[in-house]
Amino acid sequence: RARVMGANRIELSGFTDTMRERLTAYGLFHEIISWKLRMFVPVDANGPIVLAKLLDRWPVERIGEREAA
């Protein structure tokens, strides 16, 4: 989870350029923030469906520690 522009979001990290098209097809959306491409799971009704597709293809390997603000 990341707080971006005042909203809590589920952010995907560790993706490669070759994965970006497939992730977008799954329903993730991307934004360029501070010249860096970041990808997020939607927070609307489609969020659980998108997250399920993502986790079916790439199961969670680790959960990172939260960084101090």
MOJO-V164433 format. One record per backbone hydrogen bond with DSSP energy under -1.0 kcal/mol. NH is the residue of the N-H (numbers start at 1). CO is the residue of the C=O. If there is no record, write none. Layout:
# MOJO-V164433
NH & CO
NH & CO
This chain:
# MOJO-V164433
2 & 9
4 & 7
7 & 4
9 & 2
12 & 39
23 & 19
24 & 20
25 & 21
26 & 22
28 & 23
29 & 40
31 & 38
33 & 36
36 & 33
38 & 31
40 & 29
41 & 10
47 & 44
50 & 46
51 & 47
52 & 48
53 & 49
54 & 50
55 & 51
56 & 52
57 & 53
58 & 54
